[in-house]
Amino acid sequence: MTRQQILENVYLTYIPSEKFKTSFLSAQLAAPLRRETAGQNALLVNVLSRGTARCPDLTALGRELDLLYGANLEPTVRKKGECQLFGFVASCIDERCLSGEEGLLEKLTDLLGETLCSPALEDGILRGDYVSSERENLADLIRSTINDKRSYAARRLIEEMCREEPYGTGRMGSAPDVESISREELDRRYRGLLPRARLELFYCGRADRERVAGSFRRAFAALPREGQPEPTPTIRRPAPPACRIVTETMDVTQGKLCMGFRTDCPDVPANMLMNAMFGGGSSSKLFLNVREKLSLCYYAGSAYHRLKGLVTVSSGIDPRQYDRAVEEITAQLEALRRGVWAEEELENAKRYLVSALRSTEDSASALEDFLMGQAAAGCEETLPELAEAVAAVTGDRVAEAAAALRPDTIYFLRGREDRP
C-alpha cells in the first residue's frame, strides 16, 4: 500500500491486489463536520450524481456506464470522527478479464472527475429540478431513520452526548436544514468547497501504480485548488461530573436503552479489545451474561468510537427491567475494570477482533472505508499493524482501558405508558 500526493491537496491511496477481478475506485472530498454544512454536503453529492455536462441525466450516465461493461458509480456520505467524507465510489471489471479491451480504467476515472468537477448546469448554476427532487429525497431519507428504533436510539444517544460538539451532527445533517437549502445556496457551497476541500482518492486492483496515478491526475487536472487544509482534529471532552439521563417516549413496545461512556485512554488496541470483551461480539460479557444468562435484554452490544474516544452500549429491554439492566451492564464493565474474566474470554476476543481486522482486506469496499477514515483523521497504521498490536495486548492493559471509561449519558426510549 502507498499513499502519495498527486496534485495540490489531492492524495491517492493505492492498493495493488490480485484478489479481485474488478477495480475499485473512490473520490472523496474531506471537510470538517459542521451542523450548518452537513446537509449541504450530503445534498450536493446526490445532485452531482444526477448528471454531468457530457452526460446530463441518469439515462446518459447509465448508457456511459453500460459502455464500460456495466461499471458502477454511486454517491457516498460518511462521518469519520469529526470529518465528513462525501463523494463517489466506482468499480469496473479488470481489463485482463476482457479480450482486447484497453483504457477502461482511464474512462472510469475520467467519469469520476466529470462527476465532481463538471456537473450538469442550467443558467450557469446547478440544475433546479435536480436540487428540488434530491432535496425532497434526502429529507425523506433522514426522517425515515426513525422507523428503525434500534438505530434511531443509538443515534439519539450520540446527539445527546455530543450536543455541543460536531460529532453530535448526523452524517447527512437534519431534515429541516436540508429542506431549507436553496438552489443558489447549494451552488455557492459547491463553488466555495471545491477549491478548498481535500480530495482523497483510492484505488484497489491490478493496474500499475503509475498508470493509476496518471489516470487520476488527468481526470482531476482541472480541479481548482486553494490552500492546504490539515486533517480535521477531533475534539475529545471529559465526561460530566454526573451522568445525564435522557428519556424519550414513542409508540414502542420494546424499550431501547443506550449508555454512553467517554475515555481518555490513548491505548487504542487495548480500547478495541476491551470493547470486544465488553459487548463487541457473541462471546462478550454483555451478550453472554446480560442477554443469555440473565435474559434482561433482547439484544445487547457495545461499540468503540475510536476517533472520538467513546464507548456506547445499545440494548433492547422490557421497560420494567430498566433499573436491573442498567445495574447489570454497569456490573459487567466493573468486572472488566477489576480484571474479572476467564483467560478464554480474553483469547476469544482477541481471535474475534484480529479475524475481523484481517477479513477487512478481503473486501475492497471495506478496505476503502477503513483507509478513508485513516486518511481523514491523519492516522497511519495499516490493518496488519493494527491486528498485530491487538494480538499483543495484555490483560492488564484491558483492565486499564476499562478503568478509564467514565459514564456520560443514558438515553432511554420507552412506550408512552411505560415507566422505567
Secondary structure, 3 states (H helix, E strand, C coil): CEEEEEECCEEEEEEECCCCCEEEEEEEEEEECCHHHHHHHHHHHHHHCCCECCCCCHHHHHHHHHHCCCCEEEEEEEEECCEEEEEEEEEEECHHHCCCCCCHHHHHHHHHHHHHHCECEECCEECHHHHHHHHHHHHHHHHHHHHCHHHHHHHHHHHHHCCCCHHHCCCCCCHHHHHCCCHHHHHHHHHHHCCCCEEEEEEEECCCHHHHHHHHHHHCCCCCCCCCCCCCCCCCCCCCCCCEEEEEEECCCCEEEEEEEECCCCCHHHHHHHHHHHHCCCCCHHHHHHHHHCCCCCEEEEEEECCCCEEEEEEEECHHHHHHHHHHHHHHHHHHHCCCCCHHHHHHHHHHHHHHHHHHHHCHHHHHHHHHHHHHHCCCCCHHHHHHHHHCCCHHHHHHHHHCCEEEEEEEEEECCCCC
